[in-house]
Amino acid sequence: MPTLDKAPGGGDGLEQSGSRAAYTHTGDEDRTVRRPWSARRVPAALVALVLLGALGMLLYDVAAVRAGRPAMAWRTWLAHQLATRHLDSPWVLGAAAAAVLAGIWLLVLAVTPGLREVLPMRRTAPGVRAVLDRSAAALVLRDRAMEVAGVQSVRMTVGRRRARARALAHFRELDEVRGDLDTALGDGLEQLGLAHGLHLIVDVRRPKKR
């Protein structure tokens, strides 16, 4: 339901300072469509480079020792540390904590799709998957909102579950402006063709007096 804020003193409708409403988008939805999975190229490349470097150095050192050469200083130092340090040593505990955090990070990357900046769109053809960038969706909706009479400026934000418009109206009744914004933005959401409906929140206020 709309909520209205009145400036002190009542009187003419132009003294109204705010009008806000929220409703749930009720367009057609396709619950079978999910957000695409990110390729995770940067984490995969980092893990591969670290493992490649470590295993390469270890393999080279083992081959050198087999050939009669002394082991590298880092492997001698590491073997000494493992043999002399206790399990409650701060260095051991710190290394274990770092390994646990890295493992948790990799598990989170493995079980989450990523690509939080895109919204899946409804399928219009078999085998075709389309997504829309959230910033692009916000720009389209902002342009629709600026076409409403009485709107001076609009700040539009689009999340994964809701779209929010914060508008400033310099003339017309705020309820009328908000009603037109509800209609314009609701139609705009329909035309975006998103697979999952978004909660739309519209907040209209007067500009601050200078």
PyRosetta script that sets phi, psi and omega in degrees:
from pyrosetta import init, pose_from_sequence

init()
pose = pose_from_sequence("MPTLDKAPGGGDGLEQSGSRAAYTHTGDEDRTVRRPWSARRVPAALVALVLLGALGMLLYDVAAVRAGRPAMAWRTWLAHQLATRHLDSPWVLGAAAAAVLAGIWLLVLAVTPGLREVLPMRRTAPGVRAVLDRSAAALVLRDRAMEVAGVQSVRMTVGRRRARARALAHFRELDEVRGDLDTALGDGLEQLGLAHGLHLIVDVRRPKKR")
pose.set_psi(1, 145.3)
pose.set_omega(1, 179.0)
pose.set_phi(2, -65.2)
pose.set_psi(2, 149.1)
pose.set_omega(2, 173.6)
pose.set_phi(3, -122.8)
pose.set_psi(3, 134.6)
pose.set_omega(3, -175.3)
pose.set_phi(4, -116.2)
pose.set_psi(4, 142.7)
pose.set_omega(4, 174.4)
pose.set_phi(5, -119.0)
pose.set_psi(5, 127.1)
pose.set_omega(5, -179.5)
pose.set_phi(6, -107.7)
pose.set_psi(6, 142.6)
pose.set_omega(6, 173.9)
pose.set_phi(7, -71.8)
pose.set_psi(7, 150.8)
pose.set_omega(7, -178.9)
pose.set_phi(8, -58.8)
pose.set_psi(8, 143.1)
pose.set_omega(8, 175.4)
pose.set_phi(9, 101.8)
pose.set_psi(9, -13.7)
pose.set_omega(9, 178.8)
pose.set_phi(10, 61.9)
pose.set_psi(10, -152.3)
pose.set_omega(10, 176.3)
pose.set_phi(11, 100.2)
pose.set_psi(11, -145.4)
pose.set_omega(11, -173.0)
pose.set_phi(12, -61.2)
pose.set_psi(12, 150.4)
pose.set_omega(12, -175.5)
pose.set_phi(13, -64.3)
pose.set_psi(13, -24.2)
pose.set_omega(13, -179.7)
pose.set_phi(14, -69.1)
pose.set_psi(14, -10.8)
pose.set_omega(14, 176.7)
pose.set_phi(15, -81.1)
pose.set_psi(15, -10.1)
pose.set_omega(15, 178.2)
pose.set_phi(16, -61.9)
pose.set_psi(16, 134.2)
pose.set_omega(16, -172.6)
pose.set_phi(17, -101.9)
pose.set_psi(17, -19.0)
pose.set_omega(17, -177.9)
pose.set_phi(18, -160.3)
pose.set_psi(18, 149.7)
pose.set_omega(18, 175.0)
pose.set_phi(19, -145.3)
pose.set_psi(19, 129.2)
pose.set_omega(19, -174.0)
pose.set_phi(20, -139.3)
pose.set_psi(20, 143.0)
pose.set_omega(20, 176.2)
pose.set_phi(21, -149.6)
pose.set_psi(21, 150.8)
pose.set_omega(21, 176.9)
pose.set_phi(22, -137.0)
pose.set_psi(22, 139.3)
pose.set_omega(22, 175.5)
pose.set_phi(23, -148.8)
pose.set_psi(23, 165.2)
pose.set_omega(23, -178.7)
pose.set_phi(24, -96.4)
pose.set_psi(24, 130.3)
pose.set_omega(24, 176.7)
pose.set_phi(25, -62.4)
pose.set_psi(25, 129.3)
pose.set_omega(25, -173.7)
pose.set_phi(26, -117.3)
pose.set_psi(26, 22.7)
pose.set_omega(26, -180.0)
pose.set_phi(27, -72.1)
pose.set_psi(27, 178.0)
pose.set_omega(27, 178.7)
pose.set_phi(28, -63.3)
pose.set_psi(28, 136.0)
pose.set_omega(28, -179.7)
pose.set_phi(29, -125.8)
pose.set_psi(29, 151.9)
pose.set_omega(29, 177.2)
pose.set_phi(30, -122.5)
pose.set_psi(30, 96.6)
pose.set_omega(30, -177.1)
pose.set_phi(31, -71.9)
pose.set_psi(31, -10.7)
pose.set_omega(31, 178.8)
pose.set_phi(32, -79.7)
pose.set_psi(32, -14.3)
pose.set_omega(32, -178.1)
pose.set_phi(33, -86.9)
pose.set_psi(33, 129.0)
pose.set_omega(33, 179.3)
pose.set_phi(34, -120.1)
pose.set_psi(34, 161.4)
pose.set_omega(34, 177.6)
pose.set_phi(35, -65.8)
pose.set_psi(35, 136.3)
pose.set_omega(35, 179.4)
pose.set_phi(36, -66.0)
pose.set_psi(36, 156.1)
pose.set_omega(36, -178.1)
pose.set_phi(37, -87.3)
pose.set_psi(37, 139.6)
pose.set_omega(37, 177.5)
pose.set_phi(38, -72.8)
pose.set_psi(38, 147.6)
pose.set_omega(38, 178.8)
pose.set_phi(39, -72.4)
pose.set_psi(39, -17.6)
pose.set_omega(39, 179.4)
pose.set_phi(40, 54.8)
pose.set_psi(40, 44.3)
pose.set_omega(40, -175.0)
pose.set_phi(41, -65.5)
pose.set_psi(41, -42.4)
pose.set_omega(41, -177.3)
pose.set_phi(42, -66.8)
pose.set_psi(42, -51.4)
pose.set_omega(42, 177.2)
pose.set_phi(43, -60.3)
pose.set_psi(43, -40.3)
pose.set_omega(43, -180.0)
pose.set_phi(44, -63.9)
pose.set_psi(44, -40.9)
pose.set_omega(44, 179.1)
pose.set_phi(45, -65.9)
pose.set_psi(45, -41.0)
pose.set_omega(45, 179.4)
pose.set_phi(46, -63.3)
pose.set_psi(46, -46.7)
pose.set_omega(46, 179.4)
pose.set_phi(47, -62.5)
pose.set_psi(47, -42.9)
pose.set_omega(47, -179.9)
pose.set_phi(48, -63.7)
pose.set_psi(48, -41.1)
pose.set_omega(48, -179.8)
pose.set_phi(49, -66.8)
pose.set_psi(49, -42.5)
pose.set_omega(49, 179.5)
pose.set_phi(50, -63.3)
pose.set_psi(50, -47.0)
pose.set_omega(50, 179.7)
pose.set_phi(51, -64.6)
pose.set_psi(51, -41.1)
pose.set_omega(51, 179.8)
pose.set_phi(52, -62.9)
pose.set_psi(52, -44.0)
pose.set_omega(52, 179.7)
pose.set_phi(53, -65.0)
pose.set_psi(53, -45.7)
pose.set_omega(53, -178.5)
pose.set_phi(54, -65.1)
pose.set_psi(54, -46.4)
pose.set_omega(54, -179.3)
pose.set_phi(55, -68.5)
pose.set_psi(55, -34.0)
pose.set_omega(55, 177.8)
pose.set_phi(56, -64.1)
pose.set_psi(56, -45.6)
pose.set_omega(56, 178.6)
pose.set_phi(57, -64.1)
pose.set_psi(57, -40.8)
pose.set_omega(57, 179.7)
pose.set_phi(58, -65.1)
pose.set_psi(58, -43.1)
pose.set_omega(58, 179.6)
pose.set_phi(59, -64.0)
pose.set_psi(59, -41.2)
pose.set_omega(59, 178.6)
pose.set_phi(60, -63.8)
pose.set_psi(60, -41.9)
pose.set_omega(60, -178.3)
pose.set_phi(61, -67.5)
pose.set_psi(61, -41.5)
pose.set_omega(61, 178.2)
pose.set_phi(62, -62.3)
pose.set_psi(62, -42.5)
pose.set_omega(62, 178.7)
pose.set_phi(63, -64.6)
pose.set_psi(63, -38.7)
pose.set_omega(63, 179.3)
pose.set_phi(64, -65.5)
pose.set_psi(64, -41.3)
pose.set_omega(64, 178.2)
pose.set_phi(65, -64.1)
pose.set_psi(65, -40.6)
pose.set_omega(65, 177.6)
pose.set_phi(66, -62.4)
pose.set_psi(66, -29.4)
pose.set_omega(66, -179.8)
pose.set_phi(67, -84.6)
pose.set_psi(67, 3.1)
pose.set_omega(67, 176.3)
pose.set_phi(68, 97.4)
pose.set_psi(68, 5.0)
pose.set_omega(68, 178.9)
pose.set_phi(69, -91.5)
pose.set_psi(69, 157.4)
pose.set_omega(69, 179.1)
pose.set_phi(70, -71.1)
pose.set_psi(70, 153.6)
pose.set_omega(70, 178.8)
pose.set_phi(71, -68.1)
pose.set_psi(71, 153.6)
pose.set_omega(71, 178.0)
pose.set_phi(72, -63.5)
pose.set_psi(72, 154.9)
pose.set_omega(72, -177.1)
pose.set_phi(73, -62.1)
pose.set_psi(73, -37.8)
pose.set_omega(73, -176.6)
pose.set_phi(74, -65.6)
pose.set_psi(74, -36.0)
pose.set_omega(74, -179.9)
pose.set_phi(75, -74.1)
pose.set_psi(75, -36.2)
pose.set_omega(75, 175.8)
pose.set_phi(76, -63.6)
pose.set_psi(76, -44.1)
pose.set_omega(76, 179.5)
pose.set_phi(77, -64.3)
pose.set_psi(77, -42.8)
pose.set_omega(77, -179.4)
pose.set_phi(78, -64.2)
pose.set_psi(78, -41.9)
pose.set_omega(78, 178.6)
pose.set_phi(79, -64.0)
pose.set_psi(79, -38.1)
pose.set_omega(79, 178.2)
pose.set_phi(80, -66.1)
pose.set_psi(80, -43.1)
pose.set_omega(80, -179.7)
pose.set_phi(81, -64.0)
pose.set_psi(81, -42.5)
pose.set_omega(81, 179.4)
pose.set_phi(82, -65.0)
pose.set_psi(82, -30.0)
pose.set_omega(82, -178.0)
pose.set_phi(83, -83.2)
pose.set_psi(83, -24.9)
pose.set_omega(83, -172.4)
pose.set_phi(84, -109.0)
pose.set_psi(84, -25.6)
pose.set_omega(84, -176.9)
pose.set_phi(85, -81.3)
pose.set_psi(85, 141.5)
pose.set_omega(85, 177.5)
pose.set_phi(86, -83.3)
pose.set_psi(86, 161.7)
pose.set_omega(86, -177.7)
pose.set_phi(87, -67.3)
pose.set_psi(87, -24.1)
pose.set_omega(87, 179.5)
pose.set_phi(88, -90.4)
pose.set_psi(88, 11.5)
pose.set_omega(88, 178.3)
pose.set_phi(89, -68.0)
pose.set_psi(89, 139.9)
pose.set_omega(89, 178.7)
pose.set_phi(90, -56.0)
pose.set_psi(90, -36.6)
pose.set_omega(90, 179.6)
pose.set_phi(91, -65.9)
pose.set_psi(91, -41.1)
pose.set_omega(91, 179.2)
pose.set_phi(92, -67.1)
pose.set_psi(92, -44.5)
pose.set_omega(92, 179.4)
pose.set_phi(93, -64.5)
pose.set_psi(93, -40.2)
pose.set_omega(93, 178.3)
pose.set_phi(94, -63.9)
pose.set_psi(94, -43.1)
pose.set_omega(94, 178.4)
pose.set_phi(95, -64.6)
pose.set_psi(95, -39.5)
pose.set_omega(95, 178.3)
pose.set_phi(96, -64.5)
pose.set_psi(96, -42.3)
pose.set_omega(96, 179.0)
pose.set_phi(97, -63.5)
pose.set_psi(97, -41.0)
pose.set_omega(97, 178.3)
pose.set_phi(98, -63.4)
pose.set_psi(98, -40.0)
pose.set_omega(98, 178.9)
pose.set_phi(99, -65.9)
pose.set_psi(99, -39.3)
pose.set_omega(99, 178.3)
pose.set_phi(100, -64.3)
pose.set_psi(100, -44.9)
pose.set_omega(100, 179.6)
pose.set_phi(101, -62.8)
pose.set_psi(101, -42.0)
pose.set_omega(101, 178.0)
pose.set_phi(102, -63.6)
pose.set_psi(102, -39.5)
pose.set_omega(102, 178.1)
pose.set_phi(103, -65.1)
pose.set_psi(103, -41.8)
pose.set_omega(103, 177.7)
pose.set_phi(104, -62.9)
pose.set_psi(104, -42.3)
pose.set_omega(104, 177.9)
pose.set_phi(105, -58.8)
pose.set_psi(105, -44.8)
pose.set_omega(105, -179.9)
pose.set_phi(106, -67.5)
pose.set_psi(106, -36.6)
pose.set_omega(106, 177.5)
pose.set_phi(107, -66.5)
pose.set_psi(107, -41.3)
pose.set_omega(107, 177.4)
pose.set_phi(108, -61.5)
pose.set_psi(108, -42.7)
pose.set_omega(108, 177.8)
pose.set_phi(109, -63.8)
pose.set_psi(109, -32.1)
pose.set_omega(109, -176.9)
pose.set_phi(110, -75.5)
pose.set_psi(110, -29.8)
pose.set_omega(110, -173.7)
pose.set_phi(111, -105.7)
pose.set_psi(111, -1.3)
pose.set_omega(111, 178.1)
pose.set_phi(112, -115.8)
pose.set_psi(112, 146.2)
pose.set_omega(112, -175.2)
pose.set_phi(113, -76.7)
pose.set_psi(113, -25.1)
pose.set_omega(113, -175.9)
pose.set_phi(114, 74.5)
pose.set_psi(114, -156.2)
pose.set_omega(114, 179.4)
pose.set_phi(115, 50.5)
pose.set_psi(115, 52.4)
pose.set_omega(115, -177.0)
pose.set_phi(116, -73.9)
pose.set_psi(116, -12.5)
pose.set_omega(116, -178.0)
pose.set_phi(117, -88.2)
pose.set_psi(117, 4.7)
pose.set_omega(117, -179.7)
pose.set_phi(118, -122.5)
pose.set_psi(118, 153.7)
pose.set_omega(118, 177.8)
pose.set_phi(119, -117.5)
pose.set_psi(119, 129.0)
pose.set_omega(119, 179.1)
pose.set_phi(120, -68.6)
pose.set_psi(120, 144.5)
pose.set_omega(120, 179.9)
pose.set_phi(121, -108.2)
pose.set_psi(121, 159.7)
pose.set_omega(121, 179.2)
pose.set_phi(122, -63.6)
pose.set_psi(122, 146.4)
pose.set_omega(122, 178.4)
pose.set_phi(123, -80.7)
pose.set_psi(123, 126.9)
pose.set_omega(123, 178.0)
pose.set_phi(124, -109.4)
pose.set_psi(124, -8.6)
pose.set_omega(124, 178.9)
pose.set_phi(125, -149.8)
pose.set_psi(125, 145.2)
pose.set_omega(125, -179.8)
pose.set_phi(126, -62.0)
pose.set_psi(126, 138.5)
pose.set_omega(126, 176.9)
pose.set_phi(127, 77.0)
pose.set_psi(127, 4.2)
pose.set_omega(127, -179.6)
pose.set_phi(128, -110.4)
pose.set_psi(128, 125.8)
pose.set_omega(128, 177.6)
pose.set_phi(129, -120.7)
pose.set_psi(129, 126.3)
pose.set_omega(129, -178.3)
pose.set_phi(130, -125.0)
pose.set_psi(130, 148.4)
pose.set_omega(130, 177.2)
pose.set_phi(131, -132.9)
pose.set_psi(131, 158.4)
pose.set_omega(131, 179.2)
pose.set_phi(132, -126.1)
pose.set_psi(132, 130.7)
pose.set_omega(132, 178.7)
pose.set_phi(133, -67.3)
pose.set_psi(133, 137.8)
pose.set_omega(133, -177.1)
pose.set_phi(134, -63.1)
pose.set_psi(134, -37.7)
pose.set_omega(134, 178.6)
pose.set_phi(135, -66.7)
pose.set_psi(135, -35.3)
pose.set_omega(135, 176.8)
pose.set_phi(136, -67.6)
pose.set_psi(136, -39.8)
pose.set_omega(136, 177.5)
pose.set_phi(137, -62.7)
pose.set_psi(137, -41.7)
pose.set_omega(137, 178.4)
pose.set_phi(138, -63.2)
pose.set_psi(138, -38.0)
pose.set_omega(138, 179.8)
pose.set_phi(139, -66.7)
pose.set_psi(139, -42.1)
pose.set_omega(139, 178.8)
pose.set_phi(140, -63.2)
pose.set_psi(140, -45.5)
pose.set_omega(140, 180.0)
pose.set_phi(141, -66.6)
pose.set_psi(141, -35.3)
pose.set_omega(141, 177.8)
pose.set_phi(142, -63.7)
pose.set_psi(142, -42.1)
pose.set_omega(142, 178.4)
pose.set_phi(143, -62.2)
pose.set_psi(143, -38.1)
pose.set_omega(143, 177.2)
pose.set_phi(144, -64.9)
pose.set_psi(144, -40.7)
pose.set_omega(144, -178.5)
pose.set_phi(145, -67.3)
pose.set_psi(145, -36.0)
pose.set_omega(145, -178.6)
pose.set_phi(146, -68.5)
pose.set_psi(146, -15.0)
pose.set_omega(146, 177.7)
pose.set_phi(147, -80.2)
pose.set_psi(147, -10.6)
pose.set_omega(147, -179.6)
pose.set_phi(148, -76.5)
pose.set_psi(148, 132.3)
pose.set_omega(148, -179.3)
pose.set_phi(149, -63.6)
pose.set_psi(149, 135.0)
pose.set_omega(149, 178.2)
pose.set_phi(150, 96.2)
pose.set_psi(150, -12.6)
pose.set_omega(150, -178.4)
pose.set_phi(151, -83.0)
pose.set_psi(151, 122.9)
pose.set_omega(151, 179.2)
pose.set_phi(152, -90.0)
pose.set_psi(152, -43.0)
pose.set_omega(152, 178.5)
pose.set_phi(153, -155.9)
pose.set_psi(153, 156.2)
pose.set_omega(153, -178.8)
pose.set_phi(154, -139.4)
pose.set_psi(154, 135.4)
pose.set_omega(154, 170.0)
pose.set_phi(155, -111.1)
pose.set_psi(155, 115.3)
pose.set_omega(155, -174.1)
pose.set_phi(156, -113.1)
pose.set_psi(156, 128.4)
pose.set_omega(156, 175.4)
pose.set_phi(157, -126.3)
pose.set_psi(157, 136.9)
pose.set_omega(157, -179.6)
pose.set_phi(158, -123.5)
pose.set_psi(158, 120.1)
pose.set_omega(158, 175.8)
pose.set_phi(159, -104.1)
pose.set_psi(159, -167.2)
pose.set_omega(159, -180.0)
pose.set_phi(160, -76.8)
pose.set_psi(160, -21.8)
pose.set_omega(160, -176.9)
pose.set_phi(161, -125.1)
pose.set_psi(161, -12.5)
pose.set_omega(161, -178.9)
pose.set_phi(162, -150.3)
pose.set_psi(162, 156.2)
pose.set_omega(162, 174.2)
pose.set_phi(163, -120.0)
pose.set_psi(163, 135.8)
pose.set_omega(163, -176.3)
pose.set_phi(164, -129.9)
pose.set_psi(164, 131.8)
pose.set_omega(164, 178.4)
pose.set_phi(165, -115.8)
pose.set_psi(165, 126.9)
pose.set_omega(165, 173.9)
pose.set_phi(166, -115.3)
pose.set_psi(166, 107.7)
pose.set_omega(166, -173.5)
pose.set_phi(167, -114.3)
pose.set_psi(167, 149.4)
pose.set_omega(167, 171.6)
pose.set_phi(168, -111.8)
pose.set_psi(168, 127.7)
pose.set_omega(168, -179.1)
pose.set_phi(169, -116.9)
pose.set_psi(169, 126.2)
pose.set_omega(169, -176.6)
pose.set_phi(170, -101.2)
pose.set_psi(170, -5.8)
pose.set_omega(170, 169.4)
pose.set_phi(171, -155.2)
pose.set_psi(171, 172.0)
pose.set_omega(171, -173.4)
pose.set_phi(172, 76.9)
pose.set_psi(172, 158.7)
pose.set_omega(172, 174.8)
pose.set_phi(173, -65.3)
pose.set_psi(173, 138.9)
pose.set_omega(173, -177.5)
pose.set_phi(174, -64.5)
pose.set_psi(174, -36.0)
pose.set_omega(174, 178.0)
pose.set_phi(175, -62.1)
pose.set_psi(175, -38.3)
pose.set_omega(175, 178.9)
pose.set_phi(176, -67.5)
pose.set_psi(176, -42.3)
pose.set_omega(176, 178.9)
pose.set_phi(177, -63.4)
pose.set_psi(177, -43.3)
pose.set_omega(177, -179.7)
pose.set_phi(178, -65.4)
pose.set_psi(178, -39.7)
pose.set_omega(178, 178.2)
pose.set_phi(179, -61.8)
pose.set_psi(179, -42.1)
pose.set_omega(179, 177.4)
pose.set_phi(180, -66.8)
pose.set_psi(180, -36.1)
pose.set_omega(180, 177.0)
pose.set_phi(181, -66.4)
pose.set_psi(181, -41.1)
pose.set_omega(181, 176.2)
pose.set_phi(182, -54.9)
pose.set_psi(182, -46.8)
pose.set_omega(182, -178.1)
pose.set_phi(183, -66.4)
pose.set_psi(183, -48.0)
pose.set_omega(183, -176.8)
pose.set_phi(184, -64.1)
pose.set_psi(184, -45.1)
pose.set_omega(184, -178.2)
pose.set_phi(185, -73.0)
pose.set_psi(185, -34.4)
pose.set_omega(185, 175.6)
pose.set_phi(186, -62.3)
pose.set_psi(186, -44.1)
pose.set_omega(186, 176.4)
pose.set_phi(187, -64.5)
pose.set_psi(187, -38.1)
pose.set_omega(187, 178.7)
pose.set_phi(188, -62.7)
pose.set_psi(188, -41.2)
pose.set_omega(188, 177.2)
pose.set_phi(189, -63.1)
pose.set_psi(189, -39.5)
pose.set_omega(189, 178.1)
pose.set_phi(190, -61.6)
pose.set_psi(190, -42.9)
pose.set_omega(190, -176.0)
pose.set_phi(191, -73.9)
pose.set_psi(191, -18.4)
pose.set_omega(191, 175.8)
pose.set_phi(192, -67.2)
pose.set_psi(192, -24.5)
pose.set_omega(192, 178.0)
pose.set_phi(193, 69.5)
pose.set_psi(193, 36.4)
pose.set_omega(193, -178.6)
pose.set_phi(194, -75.5)
pose.set_psi(194, 147.4)
pose.set_omega(194, -178.8)
pose.set_phi(195, -73.6)
pose.set_psi(195, -30.6)
pose.set_omega(195, -178.3)
pose.set_phi(196, -119.3)
pose.set_psi(196, 133.9)
pose.set_omega(196, -179.9)
pose.set_phi(197, -66.5)
pose.set_psi(197, 150.2)
pose.set_omega(197, 177.9)
pose.set_phi(198, -112.2)
pose.set_psi(198, 144.4)
pose.set_omega(198, 171.9)
pose.set_phi(199, -75.7)
pose.set_psi(199, 125.3)
pose.set_omega(199, -178.9)
pose.set_phi(200, -102.0)
pose.set_psi(200, 127.7)
pose.set_omega(200, 177.0)
pose.set_phi(201, -121.5)
pose.set_psi(201, 125.5)
pose.set_omega(201, -179.3)
pose.set_phi(202, -119.2)
pose.set_psi(202, 125.6)
pose.set_omega(202, -179.2)
pose.set_phi(203, -127.3)
pose.set_psi(203, 117.7)
pose.set_omega(203, -178.0)
pose.set_phi(204, -118.1)
pose.set_psi(204, 132.0)
pose.set_omega(204, -179.7)
pose.set_phi(205, -140.4)
pose.set_psi(205, 168.2)
pose.set_omega(205, 174.2)
pose.set_phi(206, -85.2)
pose.set_psi(206, 147.7)
pose.set_omega(206, 173.9)
pose.set_phi(207, -63.2)
pose.set_psi(207, 148.9)
pose.set_omega(207, 178.3)
pose.set_phi(208, -68.0)
pose.set_psi(208, 139.7)
pose.set_omega(208, 178.9)
pose.set_phi(209, -74.0)
pose.set_psi(209, 136.6)
pose.set_omega(209, 179.7)
pose.set_phi(210, -89.9)
pose.dump_pdb("model.pdb")
